[in-house]
Amino acid sequence: MKVPRTPSLRLDGKRALVTGGSSGIGFAAAAALAEAGAEVMLIARRAGRLEDAVAALREAGGRVDGAALDVTDAVAMRRFVDVAPAPFDVLVNSAGMARHAPVLAVTEADYRAVMAVNLEAALFVSQAVAARLVAAGRPGSIINISSQMGHVGGPHRTVYAASKFALEGLTRAMAIDLAPYGIRVNTLAPTFIETELSAGNLADTAFRAWVLGKIKLGRLGRLEDVMGPLVLLASDAAAMMTGTSLLIDGGWTAG
């Protein structure tokens, strides 16, 4: 009887592109991919912060570079992807924005800004990366950083939740279109992770208590909680996973 072997979680020989890679979940994603053996390119708007992130990852032993770009500039992003030395085998769309407000206070500017980063940029960066993979006849993995708020609602999160619900739908439709080319598309949907982006909201003791009351495991998420699932989706170990959402929510959405 032939004994099956567990597929490798290693990413040696793979090239990865991570947007929003200078901080938070994007930075953790870059660290995880580099540790697994991938050559990683970070994209971020803040040049100084980007340089610090690249330096830190290189010091940790990663093969990492960076480019200061705005993901909402679809022309510049496509040009960058098109002139890269080779296609990117893995894309992590981690660039994100949140503008929280009660629904009666949401402005058109809030809506457009959040959708431009969380949805529109994810679509067109994915399109550019996938086009190069298809032209080269290579498979790939696209990972969209979503949220548990792409599965449930929350107070003062009308636009943010709308963007993440839309990202979940985009991911499923993209997965169908790209499956014939061997390109998998999935989301990671974390709960509240302790990052600079979430620190302001979580400093509110009442809000923090509400969040912890929803997370069945009784603690906030850490960046490390995202890293393992992300490497799984990027690797051959997830070869039959596409069009799905991997929830890292501590049981929030379980009921």
C-alpha positions as a LaTeX table, in Angstrom:
\begin{tabular}{lrrr}
\hline
Residue & $x$ (\AA) & $y$ (\AA) & $z$ (\AA) \\
\hline
Met1 & 0.00 & 0.00 & 0.00 \\
Lys2 & 1.38 & 3.39 & $-1.01$ \\
Val3 & 1.59 & 5.84 & 1.86 \\
Pro4 & 0.59 & 9.41 & 0.88 \\
Arg5 & 3.04 & 12.19 & 1.64 \\
Thr6 & 2.07 & 15.55 & 3.07 \\
Pro7 & 2.60 & 18.25 & 0.41 \\
Ser8 & 5.33 & 20.74 & 1.19 \\
Leu9 & 4.66 & 24.10 & 2.81 \\
Arg10 & 7.95 & 25.39 & 1.43 \\
Leu11 & 7.97 & 28.16 & $-1.19$ \\
Asp12 & 11.52 & 27.85 & $-2.46$ \\
Gly13 & 11.86 & 29.16 & $-6.00$ \\
Lys14 & 8.62 & 31.16 & $-5.77$ \\
Arg15 & 8.30 & 34.91 & $-6.24$ \\
Ala16 & 5.76 & 36.73 & $-4.08$ \\
Leu17 & 4.26 & 40.22 & $-4.24$ \\
Val18 & 2.75 & 41.70 & $-1.06$ \\
Thr19 & 0.83 & 44.98 & $-1.11$ \\
Gly20 & 0.59 & 46.97 & 2.09 \\
Gly21 & 3.76 & 45.17 & 3.09 \\
Ser22 & 5.40 & 47.78 & 5.30 \\
Ser23 & 3.27 & 47.21 & 8.40 \\
Gly24 & 0.69 & 45.04 & 10.10 \\
Ile25 & $-0.66$ & 41.94 & 8.40 \\
Gly26 & 1.17 & 42.75 & 5.16 \\
Phe27 & 4.51 & 42.86 & 6.95 \\
Ala28 & 3.72 & 39.60 & 8.75 \\
Ala29 & 2.73 & 38.04 & 5.41 \\
Ala30 & 6.04 & 39.08 & 3.87 \\
Ala31 & 7.94 & 37.65 & 6.85 \\
Ala32 & 6.07 & 34.34 & 6.60 \\
Leu33 & 6.57 & 33.99 & 2.85 \\
Ala34 & 10.27 & 34.85 & 3.11 \\
Glu35 & 10.75 & 32.38 & 5.96 \\
Ala36 & 9.15 & 29.70 & 3.79 \\
Gly37 & 11.75 & 30.35 & 1.08 \\
Ala38 & 10.00 & 32.78 & $-1.29$ \\
Glu39 & 11.64 & 35.83 & $-2.85$ \\
Val40 & 9.38 & 38.67 & $-1.71$ \\
Met41 & 8.60 & 42.10 & $-3.15$ \\
Leu42 & 6.87 & 44.59 & $-0.86$ \\
Ile43 & 4.62 & 47.39 & $-2.11$ \\
Ala44 & 3.72 & 50.33 & 0.14 \\
Arg45 & 3.13 & 54.06 & $-0.14$ \\
Arg46 & 5.33 & 55.21 & 2.75 \\
Ala47 & 8.88 & 55.03 & 1.41 \\
Gly48 & 10.60 & 55.44 & 4.76 \\
Arg49 & 8.51 & 52.79 & 6.47 \\
Leu50 & 9.01 & 50.52 & 3.48 \\
Glu51 & 12.78 & 50.83 & 3.69 \\
Asp52 & 12.66 & 49.94 & 7.38 \\
Ala53 & 10.50 & 46.89 & 6.67 \\
Val54 & 12.79 & 45.64 & 3.90 \\
Ala55 & 15.85 & 46.12 & 6.11 \\
Ala56 & 14.27 & 44.23 & 9.00 \\
Leu57 & 13.25 & 41.30 & 6.80 \\
Arg58 & 16.68 & 41.12 & 5.19 \\
Glu59 & 18.30 & 41.13 & 8.62 \\
Ala60 & 16.10 & 38.16 & 9.50 \\
Gly61 & 17.49 & 36.32 & 6.47 \\
Gly62 & 14.78 & 36.99 & 3.89 \\
Arg63 & 15.31 & 37.68 & 0.20 \\
Val64 & 13.22 & 40.84 & 0.13 \\
Asp65 & 12.97 & 44.04 & $-1.88$ \\
Gly66 & 10.49 & 46.89 & $-1.98$ \\
Ala67 & 8.91 & 49.50 & $-4.22$ \\
Ala68 & 7.09 & 52.64 & $-3.09$ \\
Leu69 & 3.85 & 52.63 & $-5.07$ \\
Asp70 & 0.19 & 53.52 & $-4.54$ \\
Val71 & $-1.94$ & 50.43 & $-5.17$ \\
Thr72 & $-4.84$ & 52.61 & $-6.27$ \\
Asp73 & $-2.80$ & 53.74 & $-9.29$ \\
Ala74 & $-3.77$ & 50.85 & $-11.54$ \\
Val75 & $-1.60$ & 52.04 & $-14.44$ \\
Ala76 & 1.54 & 52.27 & $-12.33$ \\
Met77 & 0.88 & 48.92 & $-10.68$ \\
Arg78 & 0.32 & 47.16 & $-14.00$ \\
Arg79 & 3.48 & 48.71 & $-15.41$ \\
Phe80 & 5.43 & 47.51 & $-12.36$ \\
Val81 & 4.11 & 43.95 & $-12.67$ \\
Asp82 & 4.62 & 43.88 & $-16.43$ \\
Val83 & 8.29 & 44.90 & $-16.27$ \\
Ala84 & 9.21 & 42.61 & $-13.35$ \\
Pro85 & 11.93 & 40.07 & $-14.31$ \\
Ala86 & 9.46 & 37.19 & $-14.00$ \\
Pro87 & 5.82 & 36.63 & $-13.03$ \\
Phe88 & 4.86 & 36.62 & $-9.37$ \\
Asp89 & 3.77 & 33.14 & $-8.28$ \\
Val90 & 2.07 & 34.43 & $-5.13$ \\
Leu91 & 0.15 & 37.67 & $-4.62$ \\
Val92 & $-1.04$ & 38.88 & $-1.24$ \\
Asn93 & $-3.44$ & 41.82 & $-1.48$ \\
Ser94 & $-2.98$ & 43.20 & 2.03 \\
Ala95 & $-3.23$ & 46.95 & 1.41 \\
Gly96 & $-6.33$ & 48.09 & 3.27 \\
Met97 & $-8.18$ & 51.10 & 4.60 \\
Ala98 & $-10.86$ & 51.62 & 7.24 \\
Arg99 & $-13.01$ & 54.67 & 7.89 \\
His100 & $-15.50$ & 53.75 & 10.57 \\
Ala101 & $-18.65$ & 55.78 & 11.14 \\
Pro102 & $-22.35$ & 55.24 & 11.86 \\
Val103 & $-24.24$ & 54.71 & 8.63 \\
Leu104 & $-25.93$ & 58.12 & 8.87 \\
Ala105 & $-22.52$ & 59.80 & 9.00 \\
Val106 & $-20.84$ & 57.98 & 6.09 \\
Thr107 & $-19.66$ & 60.37 & 3.38 \\
Glu108 & $-19.12$ & 59.80 & $-0.31$ \\
Ala109 & $-15.42$ & 60.47 & 0.25 \\
Asp110 & $-15.27$ & 57.71 & 2.90 \\
Tyr111 & $-16.99$ & 55.26 & 0.58 \\
Arg112 & $-14.79$ & 55.99 & $-2.41$ \\
Ala113 & $-11.53$ & 55.93 & $-0.45$ \\
Val114 & $-12.24$ & 52.59 & 1.23 \\
Met115 & $-13.53$ & 50.91 & $-1.92$ \\
Ala116 & $-10.57$ & 52.18 & $-3.96$ \\
Val117 & $-8.07$ & 50.42 & $-1.70$ \\
Asn118 & $-9.97$ & 47.40 & $-0.37$ \\
Leu119 & $-11.74$ & 46.35 & $-3.55$ \\
Glu120 & $-10.68$ & 48.16 & $-6.70$ \\
Ala121 & $-6.94$ & 47.85 & $-6.08$ \\
Ala122 & $-7.28$ & 44.17 & $-5.19$ \\
Leu123 & $-9.07$ & 43.54 & $-8.49$ \\
Phe124 & $-6.64$ & 45.32 & $-10.76$ \\
Val125 & $-3.42$ & 44.23 & $-9.05$ \\
Ser126 & $-4.73$ & 40.65 & $-9.22$ \\
Gln127 & $-5.59$ & 41.12 & $-12.88$ \\
Ala128 & $-2.06$ & 42.29 & $-13.69$ \\
Val129 & $-0.40$ & 39.45 & $-11.78$ \\
Ala130 & $-2.75$ & 36.82 & $-13.23$ \\
Ala131 & $-2.25$ & 38.07 & $-16.79$ \\
Arg132 & 1.50 & 37.52 & $-16.56$ \\
Leu133 & 1.03 & 34.05 & $-15.08$ \\
Val134 & $-1.40$ & 33.09 & $-17.83$ \\
Ala135 & 0.94 & 34.39 & $-20.53$ \\
Ala136 & 3.78 & 32.33 & $-19.03$ \\
Gly137 & 1.63 & 29.23 & $-18.59$ \\
Arg138 & 2.34 & 29.13 & $-14.86$ \\
Pro139 & 0.02 & 28.39 & $-11.92$ \\
Gly140 & $-0.19$ & 30.72 & $-8.96$ \\
Ser141 & $-1.91$ & 31.68 & $-5.74$ \\
Ile142 & $-3.71$ & 34.96 & $-5.06$ \\
Ile143 & $-4.57$ & 35.66 & $-1.42$ \\
Asn144 & $-6.88$ & 38.54 & $-0.60$ \\
Ile145 & $-6.75$ & 39.76 & 2.99 \\
Ser146 & $-10.40$ & 40.05 & 3.92 \\
Ser147 & $-11.91$ & 40.15 & 7.40 \\
Gln148 & $-14.49$ & 38.45 & 9.56 \\
Met149 & $-16.40$ & 41.63 & 8.66 \\
Gly150 & $-16.68$ & 40.12 & 5.20 \\
His151 & $-18.97$ & 37.52 & 6.81 \\
Val152 & $-20.80$ & 39.46 & 9.54 \\
Gly153 & $-21.77$ & 43.03 & 10.20 \\
Gly154 & $-20.56$ & 45.33 & 12.94 \\
Pro155 & $-21.38$ & 48.72 & 14.45 \\
His156 & $-19.99$ & 51.73 & 12.58 \\
Arg157 & $-18.56$ & 49.45 & 9.90 \\
Thr158 & $-21.00$ & 49.92 & 7.03 \\
Val159 & $-18.45$ & 50.80 & 4.37 \\
Tyr160 & $-15.67$ & 48.58 & 5.67 \\
Ala161 & $-17.97$ & 45.54 & 5.85 \\
Ala162 & $-19.36$ & 46.34 & 2.41 \\
Ser163 & $-15.84$ & 46.40 & 0.97 \\
Lys164 & $-14.96$ & 43.07 & 2.55 \\
Phe165 & $-18.22$ & 41.36 & 1.58 \\
Ala166 & $-17.51$ & 42.56 & $-1.96$ \\
Leu167 & $-13.95$ & 41.25 & $-1.74$ \\
Glu168 & $-15.30$ & 37.83 & $-0.77$ \\
Gly169 & $-17.56$ & 37.85 & $-3.83$ \\
Leu170 & $-14.76$ & 39.08 & $-6.07$ \\
Thr171 & $-12.54$ & 36.27 & $-4.81$ \\
Arg172 & $-15.08$ & 33.57 & $-5.61$ \\
Ala173 & $-15.75$ & 34.88 & $-9.11$ \\
Met174 & $-12.03$ & 35.31 & $-9.83$ \\
Ala175 & $-11.42$ & 31.76 & $-8.63$ \\
Ile176 & $-13.87$ & 30.44 & $-11.22$ \\
Asp177 & $-12.34$ & 32.46 & $-14.07$ \\
Leu178 & $-8.74$ & 31.62 & $-13.20$ \\
Ala179 & $-9.13$ & 27.94 & $-12.26$ \\
Pro180 & $-8.56$ & 26.73 & $-15.85$ \\
Tyr181 & $-5.09$ & 28.33 & $-15.66$ \\
Gly182 & $-4.19$ & 26.72 & $-12.35$ \\
Ile183 & $-4.35$ & 30.03 & $-10.50$ \\
Arg184 & $-6.01$ & 29.70 & $-7.10$ \\
Val185 & $-7.77$ & 32.64 & $-5.41$ \\
Asn186 & $-8.72$ & 32.64 & $-1.73$ \\
Thr187 & $-9.21$ & 35.01 & 1.18 \\
Leu188 & $-7.89$ & 35.11 & 4.71 \\
Ala189 & $-10.51$ & 36.57 & 7.03 \\
Pro190 & $-9.03$ & 37.45 & 10.42 \\
Thr191 & $-10.70$ & 38.85 & 13.49 \\
Phe192 & $-9.29$ & 41.91 & 15.25 \\
Ile193 & $-5.51$ & 41.59 & 15.12 \\
Glu194 & $-3.31$ & 43.68 & 17.40 \\
Thr195 & $-1.68$ & 46.08 & 14.92 \\
Glu196 & $-1.05$ & 49.80 & 14.61 \\
Leu197 & $-4.21$ & 50.08 & 12.50 \\
Ser198 & $-6.43$ & 48.53 & 15.18 \\
Ala199 & $-4.74$ & 50.10 & 18.21 \\
Gly200 & $-6.89$ & 53.24 & 18.25 \\
Asn201 & $-10.20$ & 51.38 & 18.30 \\
Leu202 & $-8.98$ & 48.76 & 20.76 \\
Ala203 & $-7.84$ & 51.48 & 23.18 \\
Asp204 & $-11.52$ & 52.12 & 23.88 \\
Thr205 & $-12.19$ & 49.83 & 26.85 \\
Ala206 & $-15.88$ & 49.33 & 26.05 \\
Phe207 & $-15.15$ & 48.46 & 22.43 \\
Arg208 & $-12.32$ & 46.11 & 23.44 \\
Ala209 & $-14.64$ & 44.34 & 25.87 \\
Trp210 & $-17.27$ & 43.96 & 23.13 \\
Val211 & $-14.68$ & 42.47 & 20.77 \\
Leu212 & $-13.36$ & 40.03 & 23.37 \\
Gly213 & $-16.92$ & 39.02 & 24.17 \\
Lys214 & $-17.39$ & 37.99 & 20.54 \\
Ile215 & $-14.13$ & 36.03 & 20.19 \\
Lys216 & $-14.82$ & 32.58 & 21.63 \\
Leu217 & $-11.12$ & 31.89 & 22.30 \\
Gly218 & $-11.09$ & 34.92 & 24.57 \\
Arg219 & $-8.18$ & 36.91 & 23.17 \\
Leu220 & $-7.31$ & 39.25 & 20.35 \\
Gly221 & $-5.54$ & 37.90 & 17.30 \\
Arg222 & $-1.79$ & 38.23 & 16.89 \\
Leu223 & 0.14 & 38.68 & 13.65 \\
Glu224 & 1.58 & 35.19 & 14.12 \\
Asp225 & $-1.96$ & 33.76 & 13.96 \\
Val226 & $-2.22$ & 34.88 & 10.33 \\
Met227 & 1.19 & 33.69 & 9.17 \\
Gly228 & 0.67 & 29.92 & 9.16 \\
Pro229 & $-2.67$ & 29.96 & 7.31 \\
Leu230 & $-1.23$ & 32.39 & 4.77 \\
Val231 & 1.73 & 30.12 & 3.98 \\
Leu232 & $-0.72$ & 27.22 & 3.65 \\
Leu233 & $-2.74$ & 29.06 & 0.99 \\
Ala234 & 0.41 & 30.09 & $-0.86$ \\
Ser235 & 1.85 & 26.56 & $-0.92$ \\
Asp236 & 1.23 & 23.27 & $-2.70$ \\
Ala237 & $-0.38$ & 22.01 & 0.52 \\
Ala238 & $-3.48$ & 24.00 & $-0.52$ \\
Ala239 & $-3.49$ & 22.76 & $-4.12$ \\
Met240 & $-7.24$ & 22.02 & $-4.05$ \\
Met241 & $-8.27$ & 25.19 & $-2.20$ \\
Thr242 & $-9.72$ & 27.94 & $-4.34$ \\
Gly243 & $-12.68$ & 30.28 & $-4.06$ \\
Thr244 & $-12.83$ & 29.88 & $-0.31$ \\
Ser245 & $-12.40$ & 32.03 & 2.79 \\
Leu246 & $-10.15$ & 30.86 & 5.59 \\
Leu247 & $-11.52$ & 32.38 & 8.78 \\
Ile248 & $-9.04$ & 33.20 & 11.53 \\
Asp249 & $-11.60$ & 34.64 & 13.90 \\
Gly250 & $-11.24$ & 32.76 & 17.17 \\
Gly251 & $-14.81$ & 31.50 & 16.76 \\
Trp252 & $-16.45$ & 34.92 & 16.25 \\
Thr253 & $-18.61$ & 33.74 & 13.34 \\
Ala254 & $-19.36$ & 30.31 & 14.82 \\
Gly255 & $-22.45$ & 31.66 & 16.52 \\
\hline
\end{tabular}
